[in-house]
């Protein structure tokens, strides 16, 4: 899994956040961690899931900003390190 934070500068209102959430909620390989004004935090399984996520956001009418971050999660343990 890879943890990502995407900048979505034109997703400010609760209505916009709901539209993005609806667009991405059924994508396989994506686990949304947090969706807030201007930002989406999620875990993605692979590059295909990442591409599907970005495509869905763009199709919903939003742009992906340039201030994005990714980090790999190499831990295979469950909650609380178990």
PyMOL Python script that loads the backbone (N, CA, C, O; Angstrom):
from pymol import cmd

cmd.read_pdbstr("""\
ATOM      1  N   UNK A   1       0.841  -1.181   0.000  1.00  0.00           N
ATOM      2  CA  UNK A   1       0.000   0.000   0.000  1.00  0.00           C
ATOM      3  C   UNK A   1       0.885   1.242   0.000  1.00  0.00           C
ATOM      4  O   UNK A   1       1.971   1.262   0.578  1.00  0.00           O
ATOM      5  N   UNK A   2       0.391   2.251  -0.653  1.00  0.00           N
ATOM      6  CA  UNK A   2       1.072   3.536  -0.679  1.00  0.00           C
ATOM      7  C   UNK A   2       0.116   4.592  -0.137  1.00  0.00           C
ATOM      8  O   UNK A   2      -1.041   4.662  -0.551  1.00  0.00           O
ATOM      9  N   UNK A   3       0.596   5.400   0.777  1.00  0.00           N
ATOM     10  CA  UNK A   3      -0.211   6.482   1.332  1.00  0.00           C
ATOM     11  C   UNK A   3       0.005   7.728   0.499  1.00  0.00           C
ATOM     12  O   UNK A   3       1.142   8.082   0.184  1.00  0.00           O
ATOM     13  N   UNK A   4      -1.086   8.397   0.140  1.00  0.00           N
ATOM     14  CA  UNK A   4      -0.996   9.591  -0.687  1.00  0.00           C
ATOM     15  C   UNK A   4      -1.792  10.730  -0.069  1.00  0.00           C
ATOM     16  O   UNK A   4      -2.762  10.516   0.659  1.00  0.00           O
ATOM     17  N   UNK A   5      -1.364  11.919  -0.371  1.00  0.00           N
ATOM     18  CA  UNK A   5      -2.140  13.120  -0.069  1.00  0.00           C
ATOM     19  C   UNK A   5      -2.198  13.908  -1.363  1.00  0.00           C
ATOM     20  O   UNK A   5      -1.173  14.366  -1.869  1.00  0.00           O
ATOM     21  N   UNK A   6      -3.407  14.064  -1.898  1.00  0.00           N
ATOM     22  CA  UNK A   6      -3.604  14.804  -3.135  1.00  0.00           C
ATOM     23  C   UNK A   6      -4.178  16.177  -2.833  1.00  0.00           C
ATOM     24  O   UNK A   6      -5.116  16.318  -2.049  1.00  0.00           O
ATOM     25  N   UNK A   7      -3.605  17.172  -3.461  1.00  0.00           N
ATOM     26  CA  UNK A   7      -4.140  18.524  -3.389  1.00  0.00           C
ATOM     27  C   UNK A   7      -5.224  18.658  -4.458  1.00  0.00           C
ATOM     28  O   UNK A   7      -4.980  18.403  -5.637  1.00  0.00           O
ATOM     29  N   UNK A   8      -6.416  19.057  -4.036  1.00  0.00           N
ATOM     30  CA  UNK A   8      -7.533  19.288  -4.960  1.00  0.00           C
ATOM     31  C   UNK A   8      -8.032  20.704  -4.657  1.00  0.00           C
ATOM     32  O   UNK A   8      -9.012  20.881  -3.933  1.00  0.00           O
ATOM     33  N   UNK A   9      -7.348  21.714  -5.219  1.00  0.00           N
ATOM     34  CA  UNK A   9      -7.592  23.093  -4.800  1.00  0.00           C
ATOM     35  C   UNK A   9      -9.010  23.611  -5.025  1.00  0.00           C
ATOM     36  O   UNK A   9      -9.457  24.493  -4.292  1.00  0.00           O
ATOM     37  N   UNK A  10      -9.719  23.095  -6.006  1.00  0.00           N
ATOM     38  CA  UNK A  10     -11.068  23.592  -6.273  1.00  0.00           C
ATOM     39  C   UNK A  10     -12.158  22.764  -5.589  1.00  0.00           C
ATOM     40  O   UNK A  10     -13.331  22.880  -5.943  1.00  0.00           O
ATOM     41  N   UNK A  11     -11.788  21.937  -4.621  1.00  0.00           N
ATOM     42  CA  UNK A  11     -12.745  21.160  -3.835  1.00  0.00           C
ATOM     43  C   UNK A  11     -12.810  21.777  -2.439  1.00  0.00           C
ATOM     44  O   UNK A  11     -12.180  21.278  -1.506  1.00  0.00           O
ATOM     45  N   UNK A  12     -13.564  22.851  -2.300  1.00  0.00           N
ATOM     46  CA  UNK A  12     -13.592  23.584  -1.037  1.00  0.00           C
ATOM     47  C   UNK A  12     -14.845  23.332  -0.204  1.00  0.00           C
ATOM     48  O   UNK A  12     -14.746  23.151   1.009  1.00  0.00           O
ATOM     49  N   UNK A  13     -15.999  23.318  -0.817  1.00  0.00           N
ATOM     50  CA  UNK A  13     -17.256  23.217  -0.060  1.00  0.00           C
ATOM     51  C   UNK A  13     -17.606  21.767   0.273  1.00  0.00           C
ATOM     52  O   UNK A  13     -17.040  20.830  -0.291  1.00  0.00           O
ATOM     53  N   UNK A  14     -18.537  21.607   1.188  1.00  0.00           N
ATOM     54  CA  UNK A  14     -19.025  20.270   1.541  1.00  0.00           C
ATOM     55  C   UNK A  14     -19.666  19.602   0.327  1.00  0.00           C
ATOM     56  O   UNK A  14     -19.560  18.387   0.155  1.00  0.00           O
ATOM     57  N   UNK A  15     -20.328  20.390  -0.512  1.00  0.00           N
ATOM     58  CA  UNK A  15     -20.941  19.855  -1.730  1.00  0.00           C
ATOM     59  C   UNK A  15     -19.864  19.280  -2.659  1.00  0.00           C
ATOM     60  O   UNK A  15     -20.027  18.184  -3.196  1.00  0.00           O
ATOM     61  N   UNK A  16     -18.782  20.010  -2.842  1.00  0.00           N
ATOM     62  CA  UNK A  16     -17.687  19.536  -3.699  1.00  0.00           C
ATOM     63  C   UNK A  16     -17.053  18.270  -3.124  1.00  0.00           C
ATOM     64  O   UNK A  16     -16.738  17.338  -3.864  1.00  0.00           O
ATOM     65  N   UNK A  17     -16.871  18.240  -1.821  1.00  0.00           N
ATOM     66  CA  UNK A  17     -16.294  17.063  -1.176  1.00  0.00           C
ATOM     67  C   UNK A  17     -17.197  15.851  -1.367  1.00  0.00           C
ATOM     68  O   UNK A  17     -16.711  14.741  -1.584  1.00  0.00           O
ATOM     69  N   UNK A  18     -18.506  16.056  -1.287  1.00  0.00           N
ATOM     70  CA  UNK A  18     -19.460  14.965  -1.497  1.00  0.00           C
ATOM     71  C   UNK A  18     -19.395  14.459  -2.933  1.00  0.00           C
ATOM     72  O   UNK A  18     -19.491  13.254  -3.168  1.00  0.00           O
ATOM     73  N   UNK A  19     -19.232  15.365  -3.895  1.00  0.00           N
ATOM     74  CA  UNK A  19     -19.120  14.956  -5.302  1.00  0.00           C
ATOM     75  C   UNK A  19     -17.870  14.113  -5.528  1.00  0.00           C
ATOM     76  O   UNK A  19     -17.923  13.092  -6.213  1.00  0.00           O
ATOM     77  N   UNK A  20     -16.759  14.533  -4.958  1.00  0.00           N
ATOM     78  CA  UNK A  20     -15.516  13.771  -5.104  1.00  0.00           C
ATOM     79  C   UNK A  20     -15.655  12.420  -4.412  1.00  0.00           C
ATOM     80  O   UNK A  20     -15.261  11.398  -4.974  1.00  0.00           O
ATOM     81  N   UNK A  21     -16.201  12.399  -3.219  1.00  0.00           N
ATOM     82  CA  UNK A  21     -16.388  11.143  -2.495  1.00  0.00           C
ATOM     83  C   UNK A  21     -17.246  10.168  -3.299  1.00  0.00           C
ATOM     84  O   UNK A  21     -16.932   8.981  -3.378  1.00  0.00           O
ATOM     85  N   UNK A  22     -18.321  10.668  -3.890  1.00  0.00           N
ATOM     86  CA  UNK A  22     -19.191   9.823  -4.707  1.00  0.00           C
ATOM     87  C   UNK A  22     -18.438   9.276  -5.916  1.00  0.00           C
ATOM     88  O   UNK A  22     -18.636   8.124  -6.302  1.00  0.00           O
ATOM     89  N   UNK A  23     -17.578  10.092  -6.514  1.00  0.00           N
ATOM     90  CA  UNK A  23     -16.829   9.686  -7.703  1.00  0.00           C
ATOM     91  C   UNK A  23     -15.787   8.611  -7.406  1.00  0.00           C
ATOM     92  O   UNK A  23     -15.478   7.794  -8.274  1.00  0.00           O
ATOM     93  N   UNK A  24     -15.240   8.602  -6.186  1.00  0.00           N
ATOM     94  CA  UNK A  24     -14.135   7.688  -5.884  1.00  0.00           C
ATOM     95  C   UNK A  24     -14.506   6.521  -4.982  1.00  0.00           C
ATOM     96  O   UNK A  24     -13.698   5.608  -4.807  1.00  0.00           O
ATOM     97  N   UNK A  25     -15.701   6.520  -4.405  1.00  0.00           N
ATOM     98  CA  UNK A  25     -16.027   5.547  -3.355  1.00  0.00           C
ATOM     99  C   UNK A  25     -16.023   4.089  -3.809  1.00  0.00           C
ATOM    100  O   UNK A  25     -15.795   3.201  -2.988  1.00  0.00           O
ATOM    101  N   UNK A  26     -16.264   3.817  -5.079  1.00  0.00           N
ATOM    102  CA  UNK A  26     -16.338   2.436  -5.546  1.00  0.00           C
ATOM    103  C   UNK A  26     -15.090   1.969  -6.292  1.00  0.00           C
ATOM    104  O   UNK A  26     -15.117   0.921  -6.937  1.00  0.00           O
ATOM    105  N   UNK A  27     -14.012   2.718  -6.215  1.00  0.00           N
ATOM    106  CA  UNK A  27     -12.782   2.335  -6.906  1.00  0.00           C
ATOM    107  C   UNK A  27     -12.073   1.252  -6.099  1.00  0.00           C
ATOM    108  O   UNK A  27     -11.791   1.433  -4.914  1.00  0.00           O
ATOM    109  N   UNK A  28     -11.790   0.130  -6.747  1.00  0.00           N
ATOM    110  CA  UNK A  28     -11.056  -0.954  -6.090  1.00  0.00           C
ATOM    111  C   UNK A  28      -9.619  -0.516  -5.816  1.00  0.00           C
ATOM    112  O   UNK A  28      -9.002   0.164  -6.636  1.00  0.00           O
ATOM    113  N   UNK A  29      -9.099  -0.906  -4.669  1.00  0.00           N
ATOM    114  CA  UNK A  29      -7.711  -0.629  -4.332  1.00  0.00           C
ATOM    115  C   UNK A  29      -7.485   0.725  -3.690  1.00  0.00           C
ATOM    116  O   UNK A  29      -6.342   1.156  -3.537  1.00  0.00           O
ATOM    117  N   UNK A  30      -8.565   1.407  -3.310  1.00  0.00           N
ATOM    118  CA  UNK A  30      -8.467   2.724  -2.676  1.00  0.00           C
ATOM    119  C   UNK A  30      -9.129   2.677  -1.303  1.00  0.00           C
ATOM    120  O   UNK A  30     -10.245   2.176  -1.163  1.00  0.00           O
ATOM    121  N   UNK A  31      -8.446   3.193  -0.302  1.00  0.00           N
ATOM    122  CA  UNK A  31      -9.032   3.364   1.028  1.00  0.00           C
ATOM    123  C   UNK A  31      -8.872   4.831   1.415  1.00  0.00           C
ATOM    124  O   UNK A  31      -7.764   5.292   1.690  1.00  0.00           O
ATOM    125  N   UNK A  32      -9.981   5.554   1.432  1.00  0.00           N
ATOM    126  CA  UNK A  32      -9.942   6.971   1.785  1.00  0.00           C
ATOM    127  C   UNK A  32      -9.712   7.103   3.285  1.00  0.00           C
ATOM    128  O   UNK A  32     -10.440   6.521   4.089  1.00  0.00           O
ATOM    129  N   UNK A  33      -8.702   7.866   3.647  1.00  0.00           N
ATOM    130  CA  UNK A  33      -8.405   8.127   5.056  1.00  0.00           C
ATOM    131  C   UNK A  33      -9.099   9.399   5.523  1.00  0.00           C
ATOM    132  O   UNK A  33      -9.697   9.441   6.598  1.00  0.00           O
ATOM    133  N   UNK A  34      -9.007  10.447   4.682  1.00  0.00           N
ATOM    134  CA  UNK A  34      -9.591  11.733   5.054  1.00  0.00           C
ATOM    135  C   UNK A  34      -9.858  12.544   3.792  1.00  0.00           C
ATOM    136  O   UNK A  34      -9.023  12.624   2.892  1.00  0.00           O
ATOM    137  N   UNK A  35     -11.035  13.137   3.751  1.00  0.00           N
ATOM    138  CA  UNK A  35     -11.426  14.008   2.648  1.00  0.00           C
ATOM    139  C   UNK A  35     -11.858  15.325   3.266  1.00  0.00           C
ATOM    140  O   UNK A  35     -12.855  15.387   3.985  1.00  0.00           O
ATOM    141  N   UNK A  36     -11.105  16.373   2.983  1.00  0.00           N
ATOM    142  CA  UNK A  36     -11.403  17.680   3.555  1.00  0.00           C
ATOM    143  C   UNK A  36     -11.176  18.754   2.502  1.00  0.00           C
ATOM    144  O   UNK A  36     -10.676  18.467   1.414  1.00  0.00           O
ATOM    145  N   UNK A  37     -11.537  19.971   2.821  1.00  0.00           N
ATOM    146  CA  UNK A  37     -11.425  21.069   1.866  1.00  0.00           C
ATOM    147  C   UNK A  37     -10.024  21.128   1.258  1.00  0.00           C
ATOM    148  O   UNK A  37      -9.037  21.356   1.958  1.00  0.00           O
ATOM    149  N   UNK A  38      -9.957  20.919  -0.051  1.00  0.00           N
ATOM    150  CA  UNK A  38      -8.704  21.045  -0.776  1.00  0.00           C
ATOM    151  C   UNK A  38      -7.750  19.881  -0.696  1.00  0.00           C
ATOM    152  O   UNK A  38      -6.664  19.949  -1.271  1.00  0.00           O
ATOM    153  N   UNK A  39      -8.114  18.797   0.005  1.00  0.00           N
ATOM    154  CA  UNK A  39      -7.148  17.717   0.216  1.00  0.00           C
ATOM    155  C   UNK A  39      -7.821  16.360   0.390  1.00  0.00           C
ATOM    156  O   UNK A  39      -8.870  16.243   1.023  1.00  0.00           O
ATOM    157  N   UNK A  40      -7.192  15.340  -0.187  1.00  0.00           N
ATOM    158  CA  UNK A  40      -7.629  13.953  -0.038  1.00  0.00           C
ATOM    159  C   UNK A  40      -6.451  13.126   0.444  1.00  0.00           C
ATOM    160  O   UNK A  40      -5.383  13.149  -0.168  1.00  0.00           O
ATOM    161  N   UNK A  41      -6.634  12.401   1.530  1.00  0.00           N
ATOM    162  CA  UNK A  41      -5.635  11.456   2.031  1.00  0.00           C
ATOM    163  C   UNK A  41      -6.201  10.060   1.836  1.00  0.00           C
ATOM    164  O   UNK A  41      -7.340   9.784   2.211  1.00  0.00           O
ATOM    165  N   UNK A  42      -5.393   9.174   1.244  1.00  0.00           N
ATOM    166  CA  UNK A  42      -5.868   7.820   0.966  1.00  0.00           C
ATOM    167  C   UNK A  42      -4.701   6.848   0.895  1.00  0.00           C
ATOM    168  O   UNK A  42      -3.538   7.242   0.810  1.00  0.00           O
ATOM    169  N   UNK A  43      -5.048   5.566   0.932  1.00  0.00           N
ATOM    170  CA  UNK A  43      -4.089   4.495   0.673  1.00  0.00           C
ATOM    171  C   UNK A  43      -4.480   3.855  -0.645  1.00  0.00           C
ATOM    172  O   UNK A  43      -5.656   3.588  -0.893  1.00  0.00           O
ATOM    173  N   UNK A  44      -3.487   3.610  -1.489  1.00  0.00           N
ATOM    174  CA  UNK A  44      -3.749   2.982  -2.783  1.00  0.00           C
ATOM    175  C   UNK A  44      -2.903   1.723  -2.906  1.00  0.00           C
ATOM    176  O   UNK A  44      -1.766   1.677  -2.438  1.00  0.00           O
ATOM    177  N   UNK A  45      -3.472   0.699  -3.543  1.00  0.00           N
ATOM    178  CA  UNK A  45      -2.775  -0.582  -3.669  1.00  0.00           C
ATOM    179  C   UNK A  45      -1.668  -0.556  -4.709  1.00  0.00           C
ATOM    180  O   UNK A  45      -0.602  -1.134  -4.500  1.00  0.00           O
ATOM    181  N   UNK A  46      -1.919   0.121  -5.842  1.00  0.00           N
ATOM    182  CA  UNK A  46      -0.953   0.094  -6.932  1.00  0.00           C
ATOM    183  C   UNK A  46      -1.154   1.286  -7.858  1.00  0.00           C
ATOM    184  O   UNK A  46      -2.027   2.124  -7.630  1.00  0.00           O
ATOM    185  N   UNK A  47      -0.330   1.354  -8.916  1.00  0.00           N
ATOM    186  CA  UNK A  47      -0.412   2.469  -9.859  1.00  0.00           C
ATOM    187  C   UNK A  47      -1.738   2.505 -10.601  1.00  0.00           C
ATOM    188  O   UNK A  47      -2.242   3.585 -10.909  1.00  0.00           O
ATOM    189  N   UNK A  48      -2.312   1.343 -10.892  1.00  0.00           N
ATOM    190  CA  UNK A  48      -3.612   1.314 -11.577  1.00  0.00           C
ATOM    191  C   UNK A  48      -4.685   1.978 -10.719  1.00  0.00           C
ATOM    192  O   UNK A  48      -5.496   2.754 -11.224  1.00  0.00           O
ATOM    193  N   UNK A  49      -4.689   1.676  -9.433  1.00  0.00           N
ATOM    194  CA  UNK A  49      -5.660   2.289  -8.525  1.00  0.00           C
ATOM    195  C   UNK A  49      -5.427   3.792  -8.434  1.00  0.00           C
ATOM    196  O   UNK A  49      -6.383   4.565  -8.373  1.00  0.00           O
ATOM    197  N   UNK A  50      -4.165   4.211  -8.424  1.00  0.00           N
ATOM    198  CA  UNK A  50      -3.831   5.636  -8.385  1.00  0.00           C
ATOM    199  C   UNK A  50      -4.353   6.341  -9.633  1.00  0.00           C
ATOM    200  O   UNK A  50      -4.943   7.417  -9.542  1.00  0.00           O
ATOM    201  N   UNK A  51      -4.137   5.733 -10.801  1.00  0.00           N
ATOM    202  CA  UNK A  51      -4.626   6.310 -12.054  1.00  0.00           C
ATOM    203  C   UNK A  51      -6.147   6.381 -12.067  1.00  0.00           C
ATOM    204  O   UNK A  51      -6.718   7.380 -12.505  1.00  0.00           O
ATOM    205  N   UNK A  52      -6.807   5.328 -11.591  1.00  0.00           N
ATOM    206  CA  UNK A  52      -8.274   5.325 -11.519  1.00  0.00           C
ATOM    207  C   UNK A  52      -8.772   6.439 -10.598  1.00  0.00           C
ATOM    208  O   UNK A  52      -9.764   7.103 -10.900  1.00  0.00           O
ATOM    209  N   UNK A  53      -8.089   6.638  -9.486  1.00  0.00           N
ATOM    210  CA  UNK A  53      -8.457   7.685  -8.534  1.00  0.00           C
ATOM    211  C   UNK A  53      -8.346   9.067  -9.175  1.00  0.00           C
ATOM    212  O   UNK A  53      -9.273   9.872  -9.091  1.00  0.00           O
ATOM    213  N   UNK A  54      -7.227   9.331  -9.803  1.00  0.00           N
ATOM    214  CA  UNK A  54      -7.009  10.636 -10.437  1.00  0.00           C
ATOM    215  C   UNK A  54      -8.000  10.861 -11.567  1.00  0.00           C
ATOM    216  O   UNK A  54      -8.549  11.955 -11.701  1.00  0.00           O
ATOM    217  N   UNK A  55      -8.235   9.833 -12.383  1.00  0.00           N
ATOM    218  CA  UNK A  55      -9.207   9.950 -13.482  1.00  0.00           C
ATOM    219  C   UNK A  55     -10.605  10.259 -12.955  1.00  0.00           C
ATOM    220  O   UNK A  55     -11.310  11.094 -13.521  1.00  0.00           O
ATOM    221  N   UNK A  56     -11.009   9.596 -11.883  1.00  0.00           N
ATOM    222  CA  UNK A  56     -12.346   9.807 -11.317  1.00  0.00           C
ATOM    223  C   UNK A  56     -12.500  11.230 -10.787  1.00  0.00           C
ATOM    224  O   UNK A  56     -13.553  11.847 -10.950  1.00  0.00           O
ATOM    225  N   UNK A  57     -11.459  11.744 -10.158  1.00  0.00           N
ATOM    226  CA  UNK A  57     -11.508  13.115  -9.641  1.00  0.00           C
ATOM    227  C   UNK A  57     -11.620  14.106 -10.789  1.00  0.00           C
ATOM    228  O   UNK A  57     -12.395  15.060 -10.720  1.00  0.00           O
ATOM    229  N   UNK A  58     -10.848  13.879 -11.841  1.00  0.00           N
ATOM    230  CA  UNK A  58     -10.901  14.771 -13.006  1.00  0.00           C
ATOM    231  C   UNK A  58     -12.251  14.688 -13.708  1.00  0.00           C
ATOM    232  O   UNK A  58     -12.793  15.708 -14.131  1.00  0.00           O
ATOM    233  N   UNK A  59     -12.795  13.481 -13.834  1.00  0.00           N
ATOM    234  CA  UNK A  59     -14.107  13.323 -14.474  1.00  0.00           C
ATOM    235  C   UNK A  59     -15.214  13.993 -13.663  1.00  0.00           C
ATOM    236  O   UNK A  59     -16.231  14.403 -14.222  1.00  0.00           O
ATOM    237  N   UNK A  60     -15.022  14.104 -12.358  1.00  0.00           N
ATOM    238  CA  UNK A  60     -15.997  14.788 -11.503  1.00  0.00           C
ATOM    239  C   UNK A  60     -15.889  16.307 -11.645  1.00  0.00           C
ATOM    240  O   UNK A  60     -16.703  17.046 -11.091  1.00  0.00           O
ATOM    241  N   UNK A  61     -14.878  16.770 -12.390  1.00  0.00           N
ATOM    242  CA  UNK A  61     -14.745  18.195 -12.673  1.00  0.00           C
ATOM    243  C   UNK A  61     -13.728  18.939 -11.832  1.00  0.00           C
ATOM    244  O   UNK A  61     -13.758  20.168 -11.770  1.00  0.00           O
ATOM    245  N   UNK A  62     -12.831  18.218 -11.186  1.00  0.00           N
ATOM    246  CA  UNK A  62     -11.859  18.850 -10.298  1.00  0.00           C
ATOM    247  C   UNK A  62     -10.444  18.643 -10.814  1.00  0.00           C
ATOM    248  O   UNK A  62     -10.174  17.703 -11.562  1.00  0.00           O
ATOM    249  N   UNK A  63      -9.548  19.527 -10.407  1.00  0.00           N
ATOM    250  CA  UNK A  63      -8.153  19.437 -10.822  1.00  0.00           C
ATOM    251  C   UNK A  63      -7.300  18.930  -9.664  1.00  0.00           C
ATOM    252  O   UNK A  63      -7.620  19.135  -8.493  1.00  0.00           O
ATOM    253  N   UNK A  64      -6.223  18.272 -10.021  1.00  0.00           N
ATOM    254  CA  UNK A  64      -5.252  17.805  -9.039  1.00  0.00           C
ATOM    255  C   UNK A  64      -4.140  18.844  -8.996  1.00  0.00           C
ATOM    256  O   UNK A  64      -3.542  19.158 -10.026  1.00  0.00           O
ATOM    257  N   UNK A  65      -3.864  19.374  -7.822  1.00  0.00           N
ATOM    258  CA  UNK A  65      -2.815  20.372  -7.669  1.00  0.00           C
ATOM    259  C   UNK A  65      -1.433  19.752  -7.766  1.00  0.00           C
ATOM    260  O   UNK A  65      -1.295  18.536  -7.905  1.00  0.00           O
ATOM    261  N   UNK A  66      -0.422  20.585  -7.694  1.00  0.00           N
ATOM    262  CA  UNK A  66       0.955  20.106  -7.826  1.00  0.00           C
ATOM    263  C   UNK A  66       1.599  19.774  -6.483  1.00  0.00           C
ATOM    264  O   UNK A  66       2.696  19.215  -6.452  1.00  0.00           O
ATOM    265  N   UNK A  67       0.949  20.101  -5.391  1.00  0.00           N
ATOM    266  CA  UNK A  67       1.508  19.870  -4.063  1.00  0.00           C
ATOM    267  C   UNK A  67       0.968  18.558  -3.490  1.00  0.00           C
ATOM    268  O   UNK A  67       0.114  18.566  -2.603  1.00  0.00           O
ATOM    269  N   UNK A  68       1.475  17.424  -4.006  1.00  0.00           N
ATOM    270  CA  UNK A  68       1.009  16.098  -3.599  1.00  0.00           C
ATOM    271  C   UNK A  68       2.153  15.323  -2.958  1.00  0.00           C
ATOM    272  O   UNK A  68       3.319  15.550  -3.283  1.00  0.00           O
ATOM    273  N   UNK A  69       1.824  14.407  -2.048  1.00  0.00           N
ATOM    274  CA  UNK A  69       2.854  13.598  -1.406  1.00  0.00           C
ATOM    275  C   UNK A  69       2.467  12.123  -1.436  1.00  0.00           C
ATOM    276  O   UNK A  69       1.287  11.771  -1.452  1.00  0.00           O
ATOM    277  N   UNK A  70       3.485  11.275  -1.444  1.00  0.00           N
ATOM    278  CA  UNK A  70       3.276   9.829  -1.370  1.00  0.00           C
ATOM    279  C   UNK A  70       4.293   9.240  -0.401  1.00  0.00           C
ATOM    280  O   UNK A  70       5.393   9.767  -0.240  1.00  0.00           O
ATOM    281  N   UNK A  71       3.913   8.151   0.236  1.00  0.00           N
ATOM    282  CA  UNK A  71       4.836   7.409   1.085  1.00  0.00           C
ATOM    283  C   UNK A  71       4.416   5.952   1.088  1.00  0.00           C
ATOM    284  O   UNK A  71       3.227   5.634   1.118  1.00  0.00           O
ATOM    285  N   UNK A  72       5.398   5.077   1.058  1.00  0.00           N
ATOM    286  CA  UNK A  72       5.111   3.645   1.049  1.00  0.00           C
ATOM    287  C   UNK A  72       4.860   3.149   2.452  1.00  0.00           C
ATOM    288  O   UNK A  72       5.477   3.603   3.416  1.00  0.00           O
ATOM    289  N   UNK A  73       3.944   2.211   2.544  1.00  0.00           N
ATOM    290  CA  UNK A  73       3.651   1.561   3.812  1.00  0.00           C
ATOM    291  C   UNK A  73       4.128   0.127   3.695  1.00  0.00           C
ATOM    292  O   UNK A  73       3.441  -0.716   3.119  1.00  0.00           O
ATOM    293  N   UNK A  74       5.304  -0.153   4.240  1.00  0.00           N
ATOM    294  CA  UNK A  74       5.864  -1.495   4.120  1.00  0.00           C
ATOM    295  C   UNK A  74       5.403  -2.417   5.238  1.00  0.00           C
ATOM    296  O   UNK A  74       5.687  -3.614   5.213  1.00  0.00           O
ATOM    297  N   UNK A  75       4.707  -1.875   6.200  1.00  0.00           N
ATOM    298  CA  UNK A  75       4.235  -2.673   7.326  1.00  0.00           C
ATOM    299  C   UNK A  75       3.041  -3.520   6.917  1.00  0.00           C
ATOM    300  O   UNK A  75       2.097  -3.016   6.309  1.00  0.00           O
ATOM    301  N   UNK A  76       3.080  -4.791   7.246  1.00  0.00           N
ATOM    302  CA  UNK A  76       1.956  -5.677   6.944  1.00  0.00           C
ATOM    303  C   UNK A  76       1.199  -6.045   8.211  1.00  0.00           C
ATOM    304  O   UNK A  76       0.365  -6.951   8.209  1.00  0.00           O
ATOM    305  N   UNK A  77       1.497  -5.336   9.290  1.00  0.00           N
ATOM    306  CA  UNK A  77       0.809  -5.627  10.539  1.00  0.00           C
ATOM    307  C   UNK A  77      -0.536  -4.944  10.577  1.00  0.00           C
ATOM    308  O   UNK A  77      -0.789  -4.003   9.825  1.00  0.00           O
ATOM    309  N   UNK A  78      -1.389  -5.413  11.444  1.00  0.00           N
ATOM    310  CA  UNK A  78      -2.728  -4.857  11.578  1.00  0.00           C
ATOM    311  C   UNK A  78      -2.741  -3.658  12.509  1.00  0.00           C
ATOM    312  O   UNK A  78      -1.719  -3.012  12.740  1.00  0.00           O
ATOM    313  N   UNK A  79      -3.888  -3.387  13.019  1.00  0.00           N
ATOM    314  CA  UNK A  79      -4.096  -2.250  13.914  1.00  0.00           C
ATOM    315  C   UNK A  79      -3.163  -2.335  15.124  1.00  0.00           C
ATOM    316  O   UNK A  79      -2.988  -3.406  15.705  1.00  0.00           O
ATOM    317  N   UNK A  80      -2.586  -1.235  15.487  1.00  0.00           N
ATOM    318  CA  UNK A  80      -1.730  -1.121  16.677  1.00  0.00           C
ATOM    319  C   UNK A  80      -0.503  -2.030  16.612  1.00  0.00           C
ATOM    320  O   UNK A  80       0.036  -2.413  17.650  1.00  0.00           O
ATOM    321  N   UNK A  81      -0.055  -2.378  15.403  1.00  0.00           N
ATOM    322  CA  UNK A  81       1.137  -3.193  15.251  1.00  0.00           C
ATOM    323  C   UNK A  81       0.938  -4.667  15.493  1.00  0.00           C
ATOM    324  O   UNK A  81       1.917  -5.408  15.583  1.00  0.00           O
ATOM    325  N   UNK A  82      -0.296  -5.119  15.601  1.00  0.00           N
ATOM    326  CA  UNK A  82      -0.582  -6.540  15.843  1.00  0.00           C
ATOM    327  C   UNK A  82      -0.661  -7.303  14.553  1.00  0.00           C
ATOM    328  O   UNK A  82      -0.894  -8.512  14.564  1.00  0.00           O
TER     329      UNK A  82
END
""", "prot")
cmd.dss("prot")
cmd.show_as("cartoon", "prot")
cmd.util.cbc("prot")
cmd.orient("prot")
